[in-house]
Amino acid sequence: MDEPEGPDRRRDELARNLAAVRERIDAACAAAGRERDSVSLVAVTKTVPASDVATLLDLGVTDLGENRAQEAGTKAGEVAGLRPDASPRWYFVGGLQRNKVRLVLPWVTRVESVDSPRLARALDRAASAAVEDGSRDGPLPVLLQYSVDGDLERGGVSDEGLAELADLVAGLPGLRLDGLMAVAPLGSESDRAFAAIAGAAGRLRAAHPGATEVSAGMSGDLETAVGHGSTVVRVGTALVGDRRITSR
Ligand SMILES: *Cc1c(COP(=O)(O)O)cnc(C)c1O
C-alpha cells in the first residue's frame, strides 16, 4: 500500500505526535513521583488551521491554547462548526490588549496571561457584564502570568508586582484566581527558571489557597516543568509541528 495522502497522513502525524507527547508526560510524572492526572496537556494550536484542531479533538485532546484574540475567535467558531459535539476548553495564552477582551470572552475557558491591573479590571468588567446578561454562568477563571527573569517585554508580572496583582484579582467579582502561568527561557537556565516559577507559585498559593494551577512547560522543557510541579503543560511544536521548519 502507498503512504496515505493528505488528511489521513496529517491525522497519522498528529496521532504519532500526540502519543509521543503523552509518553513524555507519563515518563516525567513517573520520574517525579507524581500522579499522571496531576498534569494536564493544553495543545497550543496557534499555528494550525481549524481542521487540525478538529483532528486533535477526534484523537482525544480536550484542551486548546491560542494566543491571538481575533484569529482564535474565528478558529473557535470554525471548530464548533466542524465538531459541534466536542465542547473543547480554550485557553488564552498570549498578550491581550484591553480592547480585545470582548473578542475572547464568548469562547474562552481561562485567560492565562493576566499581567496588569488594567487588564484584570477590563476582564472583570467584561466578565461581570456577561454574568449580568446571562451569557456567562460565573466568574472567568484566570492565571497570572509571571515573568521569570523580569524581562517584561515578553509579558508577565515580576516578583515585586505579583502579590499586589493577586490581591487585586482575588477581589474582583468577575474573575476567579486559579494560579500562575509562565514561559521559561530555554536553555541551560531552564532548571533554575522552573525552580523560580515553583517558588512564585508557592507564594501565590500561600496567600490564595485556591490558586493551585501552575501552567508552565512547553515542547522543549516539559520534563523540567513537571519535575518542578507544573500542573499544566502547553505544547505546540511537538504536537503540530513547525510550519516554518521543514525538517528537524
Ligand atoms: C506557542 C506557545 C506555547 C507552545 O510552545 P511550543 O514550544 O511550540 O510547544 C506555549 N505557551 C505560549 C504562551 C505560547 O505562545
Ligand as a Chemical Component Dictionary entry (heavy atoms), coordinates in Angstrom:
data_LIG
# 
_chem_comp.id                   LIG 
_chem_comp.type                 NON-POLYMER 
_chem_comp.pdbx_formal_charge   0 
_chem_comp.three_letter_code    LIG 
# 
loop_
_chem_comp_atom.comp_id 
_chem_comp_atom.atom_id 
_chem_comp_atom.alt_atom_id 
_chem_comp_atom.type_symbol 
_chem_comp_atom.charge 
_chem_comp_atom.model_Cartn_x 
_chem_comp_atom.model_Cartn_y 
_chem_comp_atom.model_Cartn_z 
_chem_comp_atom.pdbx_ordinal 
LIG C1 C1 C 0 3.451 28.979 21.417 1  
LIG C2 C2 C 0 3.306 28.904 22.878 2  
LIG C3 C3 C 0 3.475 27.686 23.563 3  
LIG C4 C4 C 0 3.873 26.401 22.878 4  
LIG O1 O1 O 0 5.229 26.456 22.583 5  
LIG P1 P1 P 0 5.962 25.224 21.858 6  
LIG O2 O2 O 0 7.402 25.472 22.134 7  
LIG O3 O3 O 0 5.618 25.319 20.420 8  
LIG O4 O4 O 0 5.481 23.978 22.481 9  
LIG C5 C5 C 0 3.273 27.695 24.934 10 
LIG N1 N1 N 0 2.951 28.816 25.604 11 
LIG C6 C6 C 0 2.792 30.002 24.985 12 
LIG C7 C7 C 0 2.446 31.201 25.786 13 
LIG C8 C8 C 0 2.978 30.077 23.601 14 
LIG O5 O5 O 0 2.814 31.260 22.988 15 
# 
loop_
_chem_comp_bond.comp_id 
_chem_comp_bond.atom_id_1 
_chem_comp_bond.atom_id_2 
_chem_comp_bond.value_order 
_chem_comp_bond.pdbx_ordinal 
LIG C1 C2 SING 1  
LIG C2 C3 SING 2  
LIG C2 C8 DOUB 3  
LIG C3 C4 SING 4  
LIG C3 C5 DOUB 5  
LIG C4 O1 SING 6  
LIG O1 P1 SING 7  
LIG P1 O2 DOUB 8  
LIG P1 O3 SING 9  
LIG P1 O4 SING 10 
LIG C5 N1 SING 11 
LIG N1 C6 DOUB 12 
LIG C6 C7 SING 13 
LIG C6 C8 SING 14 
LIG C8 O5 SING 15 
# 
